[in-house]
Amino acid sequence: MKKGLCMLLALTMLLSLAACGAKPTEPEEKEWTREGYFSNEQGNMLSVIRMDDVVDPGWYVGCMLGEDPMEDSWGGMLPQEGDSLHGALPSSGSKAELTVTVSEEGEDGLQLQVEGGETYHFTRMELPEATITITINTQGGGNIAYAEGEATPEIDPEYPFQSAWINLAEPAVHTLLAWPNPGQKFVKWTKNGEDVSTEPQITLLLDESADFIAVFEADGDWQNPVMNFVGEYQSGRAHAKVECIGDTDALITIEWGSSAWELARWTIFGTLDTETLTLSYSGCPKYIVVYDDSGEIKSEEPEYEDGTGTITFREDGSFVWHEDQSAYGEDMVFEWVPVMTGDAVGLANPWREATPDEAKALCIKSFDAPEGAENVVWTVLDAAADPSGVPGALVQLGFDWNGNHFTAREQITGEEEMEQSGLYYTWTFERDEPLKNWADGNLTAHMSRHVGENECVDLCTWYDAEAGVSYSLSVAAEDLDGFDLLAVAEAMYR
């Protein structure tokens, strides 16, 4: 009986929380005489409680019409219409709301009529007078559960509780359990403001009214497991960016350029399974983005918005993308690529160092570091090459010059220009300028600048149609005001 009472009262509290957003109309001036807890022979329950501590005082009605305390429960504020309470009750689970009429029946019973459904008859529940009231709450990011006696409380990961209320007619032993949300850690239990235990599970005799609080705080050692895979990835013409979202989730953006003016974009969101290193996703949108001659977005139309698939990270610094809607029927392997700025992610580096002659031999018309450059390093990403030779391997040149570090890239791309800088900023300024020293000054360079709160980034890209080679040059610094990246690009062809 006590267990049933506790469950009923906890249910009433839960339904009260679900009803906070409901706003009843003004009740008529008629006295409603039935308040309290009611049940029927089928085990269904009904509660009618006067709520005076809300914005719009009125009658709160909660009902459980089945065995599942979440999916078979509804609750909300109902206005009084004549001698009945009438209105819509939202579900505590995923079911549709119910429109109900509650009316008095007999000497102390209630009738609940569901619009378009059944009619239920309830009689008043005889509840023992509670002499001990226990409240259990949380402080910080965590959850609680409790059970009678010394049994370990059951954890409901889908619908965890952050608060509970226990009413007892006499002292009884209960076990309380607390567990943190990701990114949080359990600190202690308190009773009426005094520390009780630093153990998350405690068993104690409840012999007086008290307020228990499970205290949680941020876990300084916690790291979103996706952090191990954050970065930029490349698979031929496809580029991917992996980011952390909150304490557990990942945001993965994949773009595949079909031409210099059109690309497909997928936005994938999900939670990484740390055992299989696999993220299963659904509801992924795929957009086709078309740019005009000035580089502005001309159109952005969805091809579909319900994509499904998986992304599986591998220990060699790559990930495999399986797209259920793929038109090619093959999985894509993305290799991790270094970015110009930001912290290292500690994954295997797919780039290999190369000699200047070896790197230059991979491109028909290659650049070189400007005179006076220091810390010159050539690297090659062979994984970017197609077996046909187009596109070719991605060649990268890093160097320091006049107090700044520069990253230059070149790649045979054939008849189309390709984005291969690896920089996907929202550009603050963009313009086109003629590029001297290259093709007798007949090439056009596209200049872009990103101005951030603590960093500026300049990017120069150009394409030699005669050679079929795409180029990029980039630099980042705290302040690039007055800096001319175009002059550096011109100095790299001698």
Secondary structure as GFF3:
##gff-version 3
##sequence-region A 1 494
A	DSSP	alpha_helix	2	18	.	.	.	ID=ss1
A	DSSP	beta_strand	36	39	.	.	.	ID=ss2
A	DSSP	beta_strand	45	51	.	.	.	ID=ss3
A	DSSP	beta_strand	58	64	.	.	.	ID=ss4
A	DSSP	beta_strand	73	78	.	.	.	ID=ss5
A	DSSP	beta_strand	80	81	.	.	.	ID=ss6
A	DSSP	beta_strand	84	89	.	.	.	ID=ss7
A	DSSP	beta_strand	98	105	.	.	.	ID=ss8
A	DSSP	beta_strand	109	114	.	.	.	ID=ss9
A	DSSP	beta_strand	119	124	.	.	.	ID=ss10
A	DSSP	beta_strand	132	139	.	.	.	ID=ss11
A	DSSP	beta_strand	142	148	.	.	.	ID=ss12
A	DSSP	beta_strand	163	168	.	.	.	ID=ss13
A	DSSP	beta_strand	172	180	.	.	.	ID=ss14
A	DSSP	beta_strand	184	191	.	.	.	ID=ss15
A	DSSP	beta_strand	194	197	.	.	.	ID=ss16
A	DSSP	beta_strand	201	206	.	.	.	ID=ss17
A	DSSP	beta_strand	210	218	.	.	.	ID=ss18
A	DSSP	three_ten_helix	225	229	.	.	.	ID=ss19
A	DSSP	beta_strand	231	235	.	.	.	ID=ss20
A	DSSP	beta_strand	238	245	.	.	.	ID=ss21
A	DSSP	beta_strand	249	259	.	.	.	ID=ss22
A	DSSP	beta_strand	262	273	.	.	.	ID=ss23
A	DSSP	beta_strand	278	291	.	.	.	ID=ss24
A	DSSP	beta_strand	297	313	.	.	.	ID=ss25
A	DSSP	beta_strand	318	323	.	.	.	ID=ss26
A	DSSP	beta_strand	332	337	.	.	.	ID=ss27
A	DSSP	beta_strand	352	354	.	.	.	ID=ss28
A	DSSP	alpha_helix	356	360	.	.	.	ID=ss29
A	DSSP	beta_strand	374	381	.	.	.	ID=ss30
A	DSSP	three_ten_helix	382	384	.	.	.	ID=ss31
A	DSSP	beta_strand	394	401	.	.	.	ID=ss32
A	DSSP	beta_strand	404	412	.	.	.	ID=ss33
A	DSSP	beta_strand	429	435	.	.	.	ID=ss34
A	DSSP	three_ten_helix	439	441	.	.	.	ID=ss35
A	DSSP	beta_strand	443	451	.	.	.	ID=ss36
A	DSSP	beta_strand	456	464	.	.	.	ID=ss37
A	DSSP	beta_strand	469	477	.	.	.	ID=ss38
A	DSSP	alpha_helix	485	491	.	.	.	ID=ss39
###
